[in-house]
Amino acid sequence: MEDYKYLELKDAISSINQKVSLIGIILEFGLPKKTRGTDWFCTVKIVDESYPKPGISINIFASSIEKLPRVLSLGDIIQLSHVVMKPHHGEVNAVFNKSFSAFALYEGKDGGNFLPYQYSSRYHPRDQDSKFISGLRKWVADFRPDEGPNSFLFLREMKEGERANLACKVLHVCEVSEHEWMVFVWDGTDSPPINIDSKLENERDNPLPLQLEPEPLPRDILCTFPTVGTVLRVIIDKGNEKHVLHLLGTGKWVKFLNILCEVHAGLWRGVLTGFTKLCYMSNENRLISACQKSYNARLSTELGRIPYWCFPWCSNITEVDYDNVPFVTLMDVLTCSKVTAKFKCIVRVVAAFPWQAEDFSHLGTYGIRLTIEDPTARIHAFLFAEDGEKFFDGYPSTNALTEKRNTLLGVEKEIEGAPRNPPWVQCCLKSYYLNRNNTWGSRHFRIFGTKHVG
């Protein structure tokens, strides 16, 4: 049965229009998509020792999404029988036909058994399979996929509306609403600041959200997050969660190919679409080492918690009383082990309520809720009473207060309704609680020891 002989991938690419049998390591997995008809398909890319770069893509078609391969882990092994080699845009791919092709999936880790964890209806086991599976397991243990420096972007290089290749560490995965899952990923860098499209007057009825998920994460989850670098929220298209969630284990580094980068309410998010693929990443990948080394360096330096985007220094429109106190990030603030504490940060003020300067004080007492952000988080910080008097240098005229508000929130007087780009400013924060019986649940933040001098 010559057609059951496994071809090495380097030989398969010259077998145009022939039915062949292949076995290889799964390097990439594409999310399932509907065809123009009633079928479903997905794409996997496989490699072997004969063809470790770039590998061969397999387009797999099935009558339902349940009959497609459900890869448990990138780096697993797929056995394919009777797939047809086809040229496509200068490359050679394999096509899995639901009428006569077969597949089986095996664990890729050394020491696993030789029974497939999933197989198609036309699959027939053969005695010699275990020899090939064992050989691939030994090879993949030392396999280092291409780690070209220009293949992937850092989060600091994202651009709105573009599709990017990102390599990130999975920090947390949760269902944020019914059948809507969100993945929290990180690479140690600061995402670019976004212009704020929201109008100031909308803050009362439609305030800027503090996070993309409907409810803030529990404190015990937040405390597991790094305190430097952006935590990107990634949305999974509905229907794809069953094919991707198990590949996104907490603590794992994953390469996302063709992830859509979007901005919502001035906050970055990624979207896993039908065009997104997940790529195998070895634990010894140089990119992982570089990210961790850079993160450790930021933590160890005096100015390492300053946002990447405010170097060489922030705007001089504010002054603070505590020059000798080190800066922290807003994630440091949120995850501080003490309910009440004092901090110094560099932030952007993205919203204010009330928004009109004449309403900043009532009966001679300031009371303003500012929305502030840095690359790690967005929070509300209140400006009350004597802290407001210090911030605004007493009670200046409404016109003077409006000028101060505009410079703080990035309002361009000449262009009404234009997107705002608030400056990076220093401020001192202190945390407090409203309910002695629920100190963490009633924790709030206020600005103090800060003066607007711009």
Secondary structure, 3 states (H helix, E strand, C coil): CHHHCECCHHHHCCCCCCEEEEEEEEEEEECCEECCCCCEEEEEEEECCCCCCCCEEEEEEECCHHHCCCCCCCCCEEEEEEEEEEEECCEEEEEECCCCCEEEEECCCCCCCCCCCEECCCCCCCCCHHHHHHHHHHHHCCCCCCCCCCCCECHHHCCCCCEEEEEEEEEEEEEEECCEEEEEEECCCCCCCCCECCCHHHHCCCCCCCCCCCCCCCHHHHCCCCCCCCEEEEEECCCCHHHHHHHCCCCCEEEEEEEEEEEECCEEEEEECCCCEEECCCCCCHHHHHHHHHHHHHHHCCCCCCCHHHCCCCCCCEEECCCCCCCCCHHHHHCCCCCCCEEEEEEEEEEEECCCHHHCEECCEEEEEEEEEECCEEEEEEEEHHHHHHHHCCCCCHHHHHHHHHHHHCCCCCCCCCCECCCCEEEEEEEEECCCCCCCCCEEEEEECEEECC
